[in-house]
């Protein structure tokens, strides 16, 4: 992929990553999880990241939201430097600009599904077009709103996590395998919700193995061994 000029931004740029590298060490072994990955996503744009398991998709998302630090390169969100900033600064950027759906850990165990979604509205101190009940209805979980996370199936937990991630309409949504444990009908409902986010001007980056999700996106980046694969 062509290098991105770190000094050049566009008015509607939501997130940019500049030559990200990430290494992991286990004893004498070194795993090169990311090798110089660059990307830029604008408002209203959806990017799909595809590739085999172990190609670096989840590591890339973790670096993009600042819960992991790259060993080289950096990330900016709405022109604000995210990488190598104190955790309170990174947390503040996530709170105001990023909705995240990870493969696990998206819900607080002691809260009901509806309480998890409502908490995000309260934390962001923002009003959105859809409230918690509306989001849960859209993802097909209105009947499970009082359930605790431990009572949900894998697919239900993923949909509840997506509702949490989209609470208060964040400018950027990062989603790791949002349709991994759902049937085809539910996948289309999830894509409809993601499409509403895109039409409202939100940027979306989704890591996926799903052909349907990849086809829905505006652009696709293929990772192989931590690198952007050239078609």
C-alpha positions in Angstrom: 0.0 0.0 0.0 1.2 3.5 -0.8 2.6 5.4 2.2 0.3 8.0 3.8 1.7 11.4 4.4 1.4 11.9 8.2 1.2 15.7 7.7 -1.6 15.6 5.1 -5.2 15.2 6.3 -8.6 15.9 4.7 -11.5 17.7 6.4 -13.6 14.5 6.6 -10.9 12.1 7.7 -11.9 10.1 10.8 -8.9 7.8 11.4 -5.5 7.3 9.8 -2.8 4.7 10.6 0.7 5.4 9.5 3.1 2.4 9.0 2.0 0.3 12.0 4.3 -2.4 13.3 3.6 -4.7 16.2 5.9 -7.4 17.6 5.3 -10.1 20.3 8.0 -12.0 22.1 7.7 -15.4 23.7 11.0 -16.5 25.0 13.4 -16.4 22.0 10.5 -16.5 19.5 9.3 -13.3 17.8 5.9 -12.9 16.2 5.6 -10.1 13.6 1.8 -9.3 14.0 1.8 -6.1 12.0 4.4 -5.1 9.4 3.9 -1.5 8.2 0.1 -1.3 7.8 -1.2 2.1 6.7 -4.9 3.1 6.1 -7.2 6.1 6.1 -11.0 6.1 6.5 -13.3 9.1 5.9 -16.6 10.0 7.3 -19.4 7.9 5.8 -16.9 5.2 4.6 -16.8 1.5 5.5 -13.6 -0.5 5.3 -13.5 -4.3 5.6 -10.3 -6.0 6.8 -10.1 -9.6 5.7 -7.5 -12.3 5.9 -6.9 -15.7 7.5 -6.8 -16.2 11.2 -3.5 -15.0 12.6 -3.0 -12.4 9.8 -3.2 -9.5 12.2 -6.8 -8.3 11.9 -7.5 -8.2 15.7 -4.1 -6.7 16.5 -4.7 -4.0 14.0 -8.1 -3.1 15.5 -6.6 -3.1 19.0 -3.9 -0.6 17.8 -6.5 1.6 16.0 -8.5 2.1 19.2 -5.5 2.5 21.4 -6.0 -0.5 23.7 -2.7 -1.8 22.3 0.3 0.3 21.4 2.2 -0.4 18.1 5.9 -0.8 18.3 6.3 1.5 15.3 4.0 4.0 13.5 1.1 5.9 14.9 -2.7 6.4 14.7 -4.7 9.7 14.6 -8.4 9.9 15.3 -10.1 13.1 14.0 -6.6 14.6 13.6 -5.7 13.8 17.3 -2.7 11.7 18.0 -3.8 8.5 19.8 -0.6 6.5 19.8 1.9 6.8 22.7 -0.4 9.1 24.7 -1.2 8.6 28.4 -4.0 6.2 28.9 -6.4 8.9 30.3 -6.0 10.8 27.0 -6.5 7.6 24.9 -9.6 6.8 27.0 -11.0 10.3 26.4 -10.6 9.9 22.7 -12.3 6.5 22.8 -15.2 7.9 24.9 -15.9 10.7 22.5 -15.1 9.2 19.1 -14.9 5.4 19.0 -17.5 2.7 19.4 -15.8 -0.8 19.8 -17.1 -4.3 19.3 -14.3 -6.7 20.2 -14.5 -10.5 20.1 -15.1 -10.6 23.9 -15.4 -8.3 26.9 -18.0 -5.9 25.4 -20.5 -6.2 28.2 -20.4 -5.7 32.0 -21.4 -9.0 33.6 -23.3 -7.4 36.5 -25.6 -5.3 34.2 -28.5 -6.4 32.1 -28.3 -6.0 28.3 -30.4 -2.9 28.4 -28.3 -1.4 31.3 -25.1 -2.0 29.3 -26.4 -0.1 26.4 -27.9 2.7 28.6 -24.5 3.1 30.4 -22.9 4.1 27.1 -25.4 6.8 26.5 -24.8 8.1 30.0 -21.0 7.9 29.7 -21.0 9.8 26.4 -23.5 12.4 27.8 -25.0 12.5 24.4 -28.4 12.1 22.8 -28.8 9.9 19.8 -31.6 9.2 17.4 -32.2 5.8 18.8 -32.3 5.0 22.5 -31.4 1.7 24.2 -34.7 0.0 23.5 -34.6 1.1 19.8 -31.1 -0.4 19.3 -32.0 -3.6 21.0 -35.1 -3.9 18.9 -33.1 -3.4 15.7 -30.6 -6.1 16.6 -33.4 -8.5 17.6 -32.8 -8.5 21.4 -35.8 -6.6 22.7 -37.0 -9.8 24.4 -33.6 -10.3 26.1 -33.2 -6.7 27.4 -33.3 -7.9 31.1 -30.9 -10.8 30.6 -27.4 -10.8 32.0 -24.4 -11.4 29.6 -23.9 -14.9 31.1 -27.4 -15.8 29.9 -26.8 -14.9 26.3 -25.7 -17.1 23.4 -22.6 -16.2 21.5 -24.6 -14.6 18.7 -26.8 -12.7 21.2 -23.7 -11.4 23.0 -22.3 -10.2 19.7 -25.5 -8.3 18.8 -25.7 -6.8 22.3 -22.1 -5.7 22.0 -22.8 -4.1 18.7 -25.7 -2.1 20.3 -23.4 -1.0 23.0 -20.7 0.1 20.4 -23.3 2.1 18.4 -24.8 3.8 21.4 -24.7 7.6 21.1 -23.7 7.3 17.4 -19.9 7.4 17.6 -18.0 9.0 14.7 -16.0 5.7 14.3 -17.1 2.1 14.7 -14.5 -0.6 15.0 -16.0 -4.1 14.9 -14.2 -7.4 15.1 -16.2 -10.2 13.5 -19.6 -8.7 14.2 -21.5 -11.5 12.4 -19.3 -14.5 13.4 -22.0 -16.4 15.4 -25.2 -15.3 13.7 -27.4 -16.8 11.0 -27.8 -15.3 7.5 -31.0 -13.5 8.4 -29.5 -11.9 11.5 -26.4 -11.0 9.5 -28.5 -8.9 7.2 -30.1 -7.1 10.2 -26.6 -6.3 11.5 -25.6 -5.0 8.1 -28.7 -2.9 8.0 -27.6 -1.3 11.3 -24.1 -0.8 10.1 -25.5 0.8 7.0 -27.5 3.3 9.0 -24.3 4.2 10.8 -22.6 4.8 7.4 -25.5 6.8 6.0 -25.4 9.0 9.1 -21.8 9.9 8.3 -20.1 7.4 10.6 -16.9 5.7 9.6 -16.7 1.9 10.0 -13.8 -0.5 10.1 -14.8 -4.1 10.4 -12.6 -7.2 10.6 -14.4 -10.2 9.1 -14.3 -13.6 7.5 -17.8 -13.0 6.0 -18.1 -12.6 2.3 -21.4 -10.7 2.8 -19.8 -8.2 5.2 -16.8 -7.7 2.9 -19.1 -7.1 -0.1 -21.1 -4.5 1.9 -18.0 -2.4 2.6 -16.8 0.4 0.3 -13.2 -0.9 0.4 -11.4 -4.0 1.4 -7.9 -4.4 2.8 -6.5 -7.9 2.8 -3.9 -8.9 5.4 -1.5 -11.7 5.2 1.2 -12.3 7.8 0.7 -8.8 9.2 1.2 -7.1 5.8 -1.3 -5.6 3.4 -1.5 -8.1 0.6 -1.2 -6.8 -2.9 -3.9 -8.3 -5.2 
